[in-house]
Amino acid sequence: MVTVSRWGSSLRPGGLGGVLASVLLGHRGPPRHRLVALWVGWGLSGIGVLGLGLVPNLWLAGGVAFVTSGLDAYGSVLFDPLIQEGVPAELLGRVASVDYVLGFALSPLGLVAAGALAEVLGVRTTLLIGGGLTALTTMIPFLPGVKDPTLSKGGCPLAVELG
């Protein structure tokens, strides 16, 4: 039987994956197309969460968590410098504040919602929905009609202008 503590223990390698990805990025330096790498890393991490809903055992869950957390950390490490470079200095404080409010302050609400959803639909279904939605939303910058997700023409790095 899978208990909460066993499930939590199987996700421990995720922390190591996140640290390793951050160290490798620091050692190798940022990729040439940082924004594309950020979106791809976050999209693949969503697919990894989806994968957590499909794994047949806890050992495999640990491996998926290692890779998924590494990809998430990779995207996150690329995010802050892009914001600092792409947002005008006079707006940087406001943009950073909104980012932190949305990213940190609302996280507990997401966890509560995920817990409630898991209670109703089951953990597997909740992971599949959450991972799928994450992967799908990270594809938005690459859809036809979305202008310049690669920053080749400058502008705010995360602004999505619909054509």
MDAnalysis code that builds the backbone (N, CA, C; Angstrom):
import MDAnalysis as mda
import numpy as np

u = mda.Universe.empty(489, n_residues=163, atom_resindex=np.repeat(np.arange(163), 3), trajectory=True)
u.add_TopologyAttr("name", ["N", "CA", "C"] * 163)
u.add_TopologyAttr("resid", np.arange(1, 164))
u.add_TopologyAttr("resname", ["MET", "VAL", "THR", "VAL", "SER", "ARG", "TRP", "GLY", "SER", "SER", "LEU", "ARG", "PRO", "GLY", "GLY", "LEU", "GLY", "GLY", "VAL", "LEU", "ALA", "SER", "VAL", "LEU", "LEU", "GLY", "HIS", "ARG", "GLY", "PRO", "PRO", "ARG", "HIS", "ARG", "LEU", "VAL", "ALA", "LEU", "TRP", "VAL", "GLY", "TRP", "GLY", "LEU", "SER", "GLY", "ILE", "GLY", "VAL", "LEU", "GLY", "LEU", "GLY", "LEU", "VAL", "PRO", "ASN", "LEU", "TRP", "LEU", "ALA", "GLY", "GLY", "VAL", "ALA", "PHE", "VAL", "THR", "SER", "GLY", "LEU", "ASP", "ALA", "TYR", "GLY", "SER", "VAL", "LEU", "PHE", "ASP", "PRO", "LEU", "ILE", "GLN", "GLU", "GLY", "VAL", "PRO", "ALA", "GLU", "LEU", "LEU", "GLY", "ARG", "VAL", "ALA", "SER", "VAL", "ASP", "TYR", "VAL", "LEU", "GLY", "PHE", "ALA", "LEU", "SER", "PRO", "LEU", "GLY", "LEU", "VAL", "ALA", "ALA", "GLY", "ALA", "LEU", "ALA", "GLU", "VAL", "LEU", "GLY", "VAL", "ARG", "THR", "THR", "LEU", "LEU", "ILE", "GLY", "GLY", "GLY", "LEU", "THR", "ALA", "LEU", "THR", "THR", "MET", "ILE", "PRO", "PHE", "LEU", "PRO", "GLY", "VAL", "LYS", "ASP", "PRO", "THR", "LEU", "SER", "LYS", "GLY", "GLY", "CYS", "PRO", "LEU", "ALA", "VAL", "GLU", "LEU", "GLY"])
u.atoms.positions = np.array([
    [0.839, -1.189, 0.000],
    [0.000, 0.000, 0.000],
    [0.883, 1.252, 0.000],
    [0.490, 2.228, -0.787],
    [1.240, 3.474, -0.854],
    [0.720, 4.415, 0.218],
    [1.598, 4.728, 1.164],
    [1.234, 5.677, 2.209],
    [1.747, 7.058, 1.827],
    [1.279, 8.053, 2.534],
    [1.727, 9.422, 2.278],
    [3.230, 9.535, 2.472],
    [3.764, 8.924, 3.513],
    [5.202, 9.030, 3.760],
    [6.012, 8.314, 2.679],
    [5.533, 7.186, 2.183],
    [6.244, 6.501, 1.104],
    [6.221, 7.339, -0.178],
    [5.063, 7.923, -0.483],
    [4.959, 8.777, -1.670],
    [5.904, 9.966, -1.537],
    [5.895, 10.615, -0.373],
    [6.794, 11.746, -0.144],
    [8.252, 11.344, -0.262],
    [8.597, 10.186, 0.273],
    [9.982, 9.709, 0.175],
    [10.380, 9.439, -1.266],
    [9.439, 8.975, -2.076],
    [9.772, 8.685, -3.473],
    [10.043, 9.966, -4.261],
    [9.567, 11.098, -3.763],
    [9.783, 12.369, -4.460],
    [11.054, 13.091, -4.011],
    [11.733, 12.564, -3.022],
    [12.975, 13.190, -2.541],
    [14.023, 13.410, -3.623],
    [14.211, 12.492, -4.558],
    [15.216, 12.737, -5.605],
    [14.951, 14.013, -6.402],
    [13.722, 14.526, -6.367],
    [13.418, 15.766, -7.062],
    [14.266, 16.924, -6.558],
    [14.509, 16.984, -5.266],
    [15.367, 18.035, -4.719],
    [16.771, 17.962, -5.282],
    [17.285, 16.757, -5.369],
    [18.618, 16.561, -5.935],
    [18.644, 16.944, -7.415],
    [17.584, 16.612, -8.136],
    [17.503, 16.985, -9.548],
    [17.505, 18.493, -9.740],
    [16.784, 19.200, -8.879],
    [16.757, 20.653, -8.957],
    [18.115, 21.274, -8.672],
    [18.792, 20.765, -7.656],
    [20.123, 21.276, -7.321],
    [21.108, 20.990, -8.448],
    [21.074, 19.777, -8.966],
    [21.991, 19.401, -10.043],
    [21.768, 20.267, -11.285],
    [20.520, 20.484, -11.659],
    [20.234, 21.322, -12.830],
    [20.746, 22.746, -12.619],
    [20.566, 23.280, -11.433],
    [21.040, 24.637, -11.142],
    [22.556, 24.725, -11.205],
    [23.239, 23.728, -10.657],
    [24.705, 23.704, -10.681],
    [25.210, 23.570, -12.121],
    [24.587, 22.684, -12.898],
    [25.007, 22.517, -14.292],
    [24.794, 23.792, -15.102],
    [23.675, 24.458, -14.882],
    [23.418, 25.712, -15.576],
    [24.439, 26.772, -15.177],
    [24.783, 26.813, -13.892],
    [25.795, 27.760, -13.432],
    [27.168, 27.454, -14.002],
    [27.467, 26.190, -14.152],
    [28.769, 25.779, -14.670],
    [28.883, 25.996, -16.186],
    [27.851, 25.624, -16.920],
    [27.884, 25.719, -18.383],
    [27.481, 27.089, -18.900],
    [26.757, 27.852, -18.099],
    [26.249, 29.133, -18.553],
    [24.904, 28.960, -19.237],
    [24.223, 30.068, -19.479],
    [22.884, 29.982, -20.056],
    [22.925, 29.535, -21.514],
    [21.855, 28.910, -21.968],
    [21.795, 28.516, -23.379],
    [21.639, 29.752, -24.262],
    [21.884, 29.571, -25.530],
    [21.817, 30.687, -26.471],
    [20.415, 31.293, -26.555],
    [19.406, 30.458, -26.583],
    [18.018, 30.921, -26.655],
    [17.364, 30.663, -25.299],
    [17.632, 31.568, -24.369],
    [17.211, 31.357, -22.987],
    [15.696, 31.251, -22.817],
    [14.949, 32.101, -23.497],
    [13.503, 32.087, -23.315],
    [12.893, 30.791, -23.845],
    [13.374, 30.336, -24.973],
    [12.893, 29.068, -25.516],
    [13.249, 27.938, -24.550],
    [14.470, 27.938, -24.027],
    [14.895, 26.904, -23.074],
    [14.030, 26.936, -21.820],
    [13.685, 28.124, -21.346],
    [12.824, 28.265, -20.170],
    [11.474, 27.614, -20.429],
    [10.822, 27.980, -21.531],
    [9.491, 27.439, -21.836],
    [9.544, 25.938, -22.070],
    [10.570, 25.468, -22.761],
    [10.687, 24.029, -23.014],
    [10.930, 23.281, -21.699],
    [11.803, 23.815, -20.842],
    [12.053, 23.185, -19.548],
    [10.793, 23.091, -18.709],
    [10.046, 24.179, -18.636],
    [8.813, 24.166, -17.853],
    [7.765, 23.261, -18.500],
    [7.694, 23.248, -19.822],
    [6.739, 22.371, -20.492],
    [7.046, 20.903, -20.248],
    [8.322, 20.550, -20.347],
    [8.717, 19.166, -20.089],
    [8.510, 18.788, -18.625],
    [8.671, 19.751, -17.721],
    [8.407, 19.437, -16.312],
    [6.918, 19.161, -16.110],
    [6.061, 19.850, -16.868],
    [4.628, 19.543, -16.812],
    [4.338, 18.140, -17.299],
    [5.036, 17.740, -18.350],
    [4.884, 16.372, -18.846],
    [5.377, 15.384, -17.786],
    [6.411, 15.778, -17.039],
    [6.898, 14.928, -15.951],
    [5.861, 14.761, -14.849],
    [5.162, 15.841, -14.504],
    [4.094, 15.736, -13.495],
    [2.998, 14.814, -14.015],
    [2.678, 14.964, -15.278],
    [1.718, 14.055, -15.908],
    [2.222, 12.618, -15.786],
    [3.524, 12.441, -15.995],
    [4.127, 11.112, -15.867],
    [4.026, 10.543, -14.466],
    [4.057, 11.411, -13.465],
    [3.913, 10.927, -12.088],
    [2.550, 10.263, -11.889],
    [1.568, 10.700, -12.672],
    [0.260, 10.069, -12.584],
    [0.202, 8.711, -13.264],
    [1.233, 8.377, -14.022],
    [1.232, 7.125, -14.779],
    [2.217, 6.085, -14.266],
    [3.123, 6.476, -13.359],
    [4.173, 5.546, -12.934],
    [3.584, 4.361, -12.169],
    [4.110, 3.159, -12.432],
    [3.570, 1.966, -11.777],
    [4.150, 1.697, -10.384],
    [5.287, 2.340, -10.052],
    [5.877, 2.083, -8.738],
    [6.602, 3.329, -8.229],
    [6.944, 3.292, -6.943],
    [7.548, 4.459, -6.299],
    [8.990, 4.698, -6.732],
    [9.711, 3.646, -7.133],
    [11.086, 3.836, -7.607],
    [11.085, 4.660, -8.891],
    [10.191, 4.342, -9.764],
    [10.078, 5.100, -11.008],
    [9.603, 6.521, -10.723],
    [8.732, 6.687, -9.747],
    [8.286, 8.024, -9.354],
    [9.484, 8.873, -8.917],
    [10.427, 8.266, -8.207],
    [11.633, 8.983, -7.797],
    [12.451, 9.457, -8.982],
    [12.598, 8.594, -9.985],
    [13.327, 8.984, -11.196],
    [12.620, 10.102, -11.955],
    [11.298, 9.977, -12.064],
    [10.531, 11.032, -12.749],
    [10.636, 12.339, -11.974],
    [10.564, 12.273, -10.649],
    [10.684, 13.485, -9.827],
    [12.052, 14.136, -10.005],
    [13.107, 13.323, -10.091],
    [14.457, 13.849, -10.294],
    [14.523, 14.669, -11.581],
    [14.037, 14.098, -12.670],
    [14.084, 14.773, -13.973],
    [13.144, 15.980, -13.996],
    [11.936, 15.794, -13.490],
    [10.940, 16.864, -13.509],
    [11.397, 18.075, -12.709],
    [11.895, 17.852, -11.519],
    [12.363, 18.972, -10.694],
    [13.582, 19.637, -11.299],
    [14.428, 18.853, -11.951],
    [15.580, 19.437, -12.643],
    [15.153, 20.364, -13.762],
    [14.177, 19.937, -14.547],
    [13.674, 20.780, -15.637],
    [12.996, 22.037, -15.112],
    [12.249, 21.891, -14.026],
    [11.581, 23.045, -13.433],
    [12.603, 24.046, -12.901],
    [13.621, 23.556, -12.217],
    [14.669, 24.436, -11.696],
    [15.426, 25.120, -12.828],
    [15.679, 24.389, -13.894],
    [16.371, 24.948, -15.055],
    [15.611, 26.167, -15.591],
    [14.307, 26.000, -15.787],
    [13.499, 27.123, -16.256],
    [13.462, 28.260, -15.258],
    [13.370, 27.926, -13.987],
    [13.283, 28.960, -12.956],
    [14.563, 29.774, -12.841],
    [15.714, 29.117, -12.986],
    [16.988, 29.833, -12.917],
    [17.125, 30.800, -14.094],
    [16.559, 30.456, -15.227],
    [16.611, 31.340, -16.398],
    [15.620, 32.498, -16.304],
    [14.578, 32.347, -15.509],
    [13.481, 33.306, -15.475],
    [13.883, 34.685, -14.935],
    [14.487, 34.740, -13.762],
    [14.794, 36.032, -13.133],
    [15.701, 36.923, -13.972],
    [16.800, 36.408, -14.531],
    [17.619, 37.286, -15.379],
    [16.862, 37.816, -16.602],
    [15.974, 37.008, -17.162],
    [15.188, 37.491, -18.302],
    [14.285, 38.646, -17.904],
    [13.694, 38.537, -16.738],
    [12.844, 39.627, -16.240],
    [13.695, 40.871, -16.005],
    [14.840, 40.706, -15.379],
    [15.692, 41.858, -15.075],
    [16.195, 42.553, -16.331],
    [16.422, 41.791, -17.382],
    [16.918, 42.383, -18.622],
    [15.811, 42.957, -19.484],
    [14.627, 42.391, -19.424],
    [13.575, 42.775, -20.347],
    [12.584, 43.781, -19.839],
    [12.533, 43.997, -18.540],
    [11.568, 44.935, -17.967],
    [12.284, 46.254, -17.688],
    [11.691, 47.364, -18.101],
    [12.312, 48.657, -17.813],
    [12.539, 48.841, -16.312],
    [13.630, 49.480, -15.964],
    [14.035, 49.629, -14.559],
    [12.938, 50.234, -13.694],
    [12.207, 51.203, -14.243],
    [11.173, 51.865, -13.441],
    [9.970, 50.954, -13.166],
    [9.851, 49.866, -13.892],
    [8.739, 48.927, -13.678],
    [9.175, 47.627, -13.014],
    [10.468, 47.442, -12.842],
    [10.985, 46.170, -12.357],
    [10.437, 45.806, -10.974],
    [10.336, 46.763, -10.073],
    [9.809, 46.491, -8.733],
    [8.373, 46.011, -8.780],
    [7.573, 46.647, -9.614],
    [6.163, 46.246, -9.730],
    [6.032, 44.863, -10.358],
    [6.789, 44.634, -11.414],
    [6.722, 43.340, -12.095],
    [7.194, 42.234, -11.156],
    [8.282, 42.471, -10.437],
    [8.782, 41.467, -9.499],
    [7.771, 41.214, -8.385],
    [7.105, 42.267, -7.913],
    [6.095, 42.098, -6.867],
    [4.938, 41.237, -7.345],
    [4.456, 41.503, -8.537],
    [3.355, 40.704, -9.084],
    [3.810, 39.255, -9.270],
    [5.016, 39.081, -9.763],
    [5.549, 37.738, -9.948],
    [5.594, 36.982, -8.628],
    [6.111, 37.608, -7.583],
    [6.220, 36.932, -6.296],
    [4.855, 36.674, -5.680],
    [3.929, 37.610, -5.820],
    [2.584, 37.381, -5.282],
    [1.935, 36.197, -5.984],
    [2.019, 36.189, -7.306],
    [1.408, 35.090, -8.046],
    [2.146, 33.773, -7.824],
    [3.463, 33.844, -7.734],
    [4.258, 32.627, -7.610],
    [4.319, 32.039, -6.221],
    [4.401, 32.885, -5.214],
    [4.584, 32.378, -3.853],
    [3.324, 32.484, -3.000],
    [2.694, 33.615, -2.996],
    [1.548, 33.809, -2.120],
    [0.356, 32.946, -2.533],
    [0.204, 32.709, -3.827],
    [-0.928, 31.913, -4.276],
    [-0.632, 30.411, -4.313],
    [0.626, 30.026, -4.122],
    [0.968, 28.596, -4.135],
    [0.178, 27.781, -3.117],
    [0.021, 28.252, -1.882],
    [-0.779, 27.461, -0.936],
    [-2.220, 27.239, -1.409],
    [-2.774, 28.220, -2.098],
    [-4.133, 28.033, -2.614],
    [-4.170, 26.937, -3.672],
    [-3.143, 26.893, -4.498],
    [-3.054, 25.827, -5.488],
    [-2.912, 24.462, -4.844],
    [-2.151, 24.392, -3.768],
    [-1.988, 23.120, -3.065],
    [-3.294, 22.683, -2.412],
    [-4.027, 23.634, -1.857],
    [-5.335, 23.308, -1.273],
    [-6.278, 22.806, -2.363],
    [-6.292, 23.511, -3.496],
    [-7.159, 23.096, -4.601],
    [-6.766, 21.717, -5.114],
    [-5.457, 21.461, -5.242],
    [-5.002, 20.153, -5.707],
    [-5.387, 19.056, -4.716],
    [-5.273, 19.348, -3.434],
    [-5.667, 18.366, -2.418],
    [-7.158, 18.060, -2.481],
    [-7.957, 19.098, -2.642],
    [-9.399, 18.892, -2.732],
    [-9.755, 18.124, -3.999],
    [-9.099, 18.468, -5.092],
    [-9.341, 17.773, -6.353],
    [-8.915, 16.311, -6.255],
    [-7.783, 16.063, -5.607],
    [-7.308, 14.687, -5.427],
    [-8.272, 13.890, -4.559],
    [-8.893, 14.547, -3.610],
    [-9.872, 13.866, -2.754],
    [-11.095, 13.421, -3.565],
    [-11.475, 14.243, -4.526],
    [-12.659, 13.944, -5.338],
    [-12.323, 13.023, -6.506],
    [-11.249, 13.358, -7.242],
    [-10.927, 12.636, -8.474],
    [-9.867, 11.552, -8.309],
    [-9.112, 11.626, -7.233],
    [-7.991, 10.708, -7.028],
    [-6.674, 11.387, -7.380],
    [-5.601, 10.915, -6.779],
    [-4.281, 11.514, -6.972],
    [-3.820, 11.365, -8.420],
    [-3.988, 10.190, -8.978],
    [-3.530, 9.932, -10.346],
    [-4.187, 10.900, -11.334],
    [-5.499, 11.048, -11.246],
    [-6.219, 11.945, -12.156],
    [-5.800, 13.386, -11.940],
    [-5.595, 13.778, -10.697],
    [-5.171, 15.147, -10.403],
    [-3.793, 15.429, -11.000],
    [-2.861, 14.485, -10.886],
    [-1.538, 14.658, -11.483],
    [-1.627, 14.742, -13.002],
    [-2.469, 13.924, -13.591],
    [-2.640, 13.960, -15.041],
    [-3.201, 15.301, -15.501],
    [-4.184, 15.807, -14.792],
    [-4.781, 17.101, -15.155],
    [-3.769, 18.228, -14.952],
    [-3.125, 18.262, -13.789],
    [-2.159, 19.330, -13.501],
    [-0.977, 19.333, -14.438],
    [-0.417, 18.158, -14.685],
    [0.717, 18.062, -15.602],
    [0.323, 18.417, -17.019],
    [-0.848, 17.936, -17.446],
    [-1.320, 18.252, -18.793],
    [-1.565, 19.732, -18.988],
    [-2.205, 20.367, -18.007],
    [-2.447, 21.813, -18.109],
    [-1.143, 22.610, -18.128],
    [-0.189, 22.195, -17.309],
    [1.109, 22.877, -17.301],
    [1.795, 22.758, -18.652],
    [1.831, 21.545, -19.181],
    [2.484, 21.335, -20.481],
    [1.771, 22.134, -21.574],
    [0.454, 22.141, -21.560],
    [-0.288, 22.867, -22.592],
    [-0.092, 24.377, -22.506],
    [-0.104, 24.929, -21.295],
    [0.037, 26.385, -21.174],
    [1.431, 26.864, -21.562],
    [2.436, 26.009, -21.416],
    [3.781, 26.437, -21.817],
    [3.961, 26.414, -23.330],
    [2.999, 25.873, -24.045],
    [3.062, 25.885, -25.509],
    [2.505, 27.181, -26.104],
    [1.831, 27.994, -25.314],
    [1.194, 29.212, -25.824],
    [2.157, 30.115, -26.589],
    [3.371, 30.371, -26.090],
    [4.257, 31.272, -26.830],
    [4.661, 30.761, -28.213],
    [4.463, 29.484, -28.473],
    [4.886, 28.908, -29.746],
    [3.735, 28.700, -30.726],
    [2.534, 29.108, -30.344],
    [1.383, 28.964, -31.229],
    [1.451, 29.972, -32.373],
    [0.899, 29.609, -33.529],
    [0.834, 30.583, -34.626],
    [0.036, 31.809, -34.177],
    [0.520, 32.965, -34.527],
    [-0.156, 34.197, -34.145],
    [0.420, 34.856, -32.901],
    [1.222, 34.119, -32.147],
    [1.904, 34.714, -30.999],
    [3.214, 35.270, -31.522],
    [3.452, 36.526, -31.235],
    [4.597, 37.203, -31.840],
    [5.882, 37.002, -31.046],
    [6.913, 36.610, -31.753],
    [8.293, 36.616, -31.296],
    [8.538, 36.096, -29.880],
    [8.324, 34.804, -29.612],
    [8.618, 34.296, -28.273],
    [10.105, 34.146, -28.007],
    [10.948, 34.398, -28.989],
    [12.384, 34.181, -28.796],
    [13.148, 35.448, -28.473],
    [12.507, 36.584, -28.431],
    [13.142, 37.868, -28.111],
    [14.097, 38.356, -29.188],
    [14.008, 37.827, -30.386],
    [14.965, 38.248, -31.409],
    [14.784, 39.718, -31.786],
    [13.613, 40.266, -31.504],
    [13.359, 41.665, -31.831],
    [13.294, 42.553, -30.583],
    [13.674, 42.031, -29.449],
    [13.660, 42.810, -28.225],
    [12.279, 42.848, -27.601],
    [12.134, 43.651, -26.572],
    [10.845, 43.783, -25.902],
    [10.849, 43.006, -24.607],
    [9.731, 43.060, -23.929],
    [9.586, 42.382, -22.662],
    [9.605, 40.874, -22.890],
    [10.458, 40.126, -22.184],
    [10.662, 38.718, -22.499],
    [9.444, 37.830, -22.289],
    [8.562, 38.178, -21.425],
    [7.436, 37.282, -21.158],
    [6.124, 37.876, -21.647],
    [6.190, 38.972, -22.374],
    [4.957, 39.553, -22.894],
    [4.489, 38.711, -24.070],
    [3.288, 38.285, -24.004],
    [2.719, 37.494, -25.082],
    [1.722, 38.381, -25.820],
    [2.062, 38.750, -27.031],
    [1.172, 39.593, -27.822],
    [0.475, 38.703, -28.826],
    [-0.806, 38.650, -28.727],
    [-1.558, 37.833, -29.661],
    [-1.764, 38.604, -30.943],
    [-1.512, 37.917, -32.074],
    [-1.529, 38.516, -33.396],
    [-2.852, 39.009, -33.808],
])
